[in-house]
């Protein structure tokens, strides 16, 4: 059993008020057997064993405020209206913390060896859980690491993102450490991002995102998908970067994203075109969305990206220019001439953009939208008057 108001739980614990349900209503959590994750690596504790669920009405009909169902519907709509299926992958950054934990220089072999046996254990655990991790590697920040997962169908990719966080935290606990996916752990430090890679295949499984004649290799379909995301980017940030401290990470020269544009091999582009290795370029080609972090529900975040991109395809939005310069060096007038907008500067600004974007609002049931806005505004209220360092510490404990 489950209750609708549980959807209004804030990251810091209390249920947001107001919310659409109060104490009224009942739901059921229906486990999806395809999401089963079981990790049994330690004799002294019970296995980590869980399933992801859809929240449904008591008659098992879909509930209109379930994020996982929302993503299912978005992917079904993409396929129904375009004949395309989404292939996606989440690469996630996190920090390891612990009283006896030593850290090494960013990107270094030493950083990886100092946390032994965390690396091989977390890869074994993720593999046992069926998550298909690709690599475990040290990142730039102190005690920071990254794990990307293999590409998968859209729903599976989001499920893996959610499950990855639980498995990583479990391995850290067993070693006496803590793993945190908080967007920022220190206002002067390096943020933890979630990079969402997306591409498309047709009904026969053939990739359709790549065109060697297109700018940066973008097919017309992929370019218009990107255009849809950029068109609605300020509102989308309310779902992809949904914490107060997310906006300490977003901005020029933070190696995350500062302006809404497409760039090739540019790690400050909101949508980046990664480089291609040897082999079939069409099978490798993808778009990397960089204005996201792990405060986001992966199912909601992927769903709004899909729906925005779908609008770009259906409305035949103009293909975005491929930027090849540092946009922070341009004045506001020049950026405006190029159609480049900055990302929202705060969670409140992103929520205002969401409320102002009738297209994005139309994708949601009224209850889900009202609940989400209430949760996020309640979250903001908990941190009013709090210094950035303390805000980061609070999120560090939660995520």
C-alpha positions, 0 to 999 in steps of 0.5 A: 500500500501507498498513499498519494501524499507520499509523492509530496515528500520533500528531500529533507523529510516533511511532506509539502503543504499544500499538496493535492491529496492531504490524507485522502486516497490509497495507491498500490506499488506494483513491482516490475519484475524486470527491474529486480536488483540483487547484490549478495557480496557480504556474508555478514549482512542480508543481500541488497534486494529490491524492485522498482515500482509503478504507483497505481490506483487500487484497481491497478489502473495507472495513477496520473502522478506516477513519474515512472508511468509518466516516462512510459507515456512519453516514450510511447508517444515518441514512438507513436508519433515519430516511429522512433525509440529512444536509446539512453545512458546516464553517467553519474558522478558522486563523492566518497566520504569517510573518516579514514578515507584518503583521496588522491589528485583528480583523474589520478591512478592514485585516487582510484587505488586509495579507495580500494577495494571500492572500485572492483566491489562496486563494479561487481555489485552493479554487474550482479544487479544487472545494471551493466556498468561500463567503467569506474573512474576518478573524477576532477573533484576531491574524492569524486568518481564517475560511473557510466552505464551501457546504453539501453532502451529509455525506461531501462536507462532511467531505471538503471540510473535510480538503481545505480545510486542505491547500489553505490551507496550500499557498497560504500556503507559496507566499507565504512564510507558514505557515497553522496550524489549531491549536486554540490558538496561545497560551494567552492568545490566541484559539482556532481553532474548527471550526463544524459546521453540520448540517441534514436533508432527506427522500428528496425533498430537502425540508428537515425541520429547521425548524418555525416553531412549535418553540422557536427554529424547531427541528423535533421531529426536529432537537430530538431530534437535538440532544438526542442530541448533548447526551446523549453530549457529554462522550464526543463531545468526545474526537473533536471536541476531541481535543488537549491544548490544545483545552481551553484554548479550551473554557469560558465566555467564550471565545466557543466552548462552555462548557456543553452546551446549545442556544442561539439566536444564542448563540456560547457554546452548544455547539449554536447556532441561527444567525439566518435571512436573507430567503428560505425559512427551511426551506432556511436552518435548521441546527444549528451545533455549536461544540465542535470544532476542526481537531485533529479528523478531520472524518470521525470528528467528523461521524460521532459527531455523526450517531450521537449525534443518530440515537440522540436521534431513535430513542430519542425523547429529550426535546427540550432547553430553549432557554437564553437566559442566561449559564450561568456566572452560575448555581451548579452546583445550578441548572445541574444542575436545568436539566440543563446539564453543563459540557464536559470540562475536559481531553482526559483527562477526555473520554477517560474519558467516552468509556470510560464511555459504553457507547453511544458505544463500541458504534459502533466496532470494537474495533480502532479504539476501542483505537487511538484511545484509545492515540493520544490517551493517548500524545499526552497523555504527550508533553506531561506537565510541559510549560507551556501556552505550549510546548504551544501552540507544539508544536501550532502547528507540527503543525497 
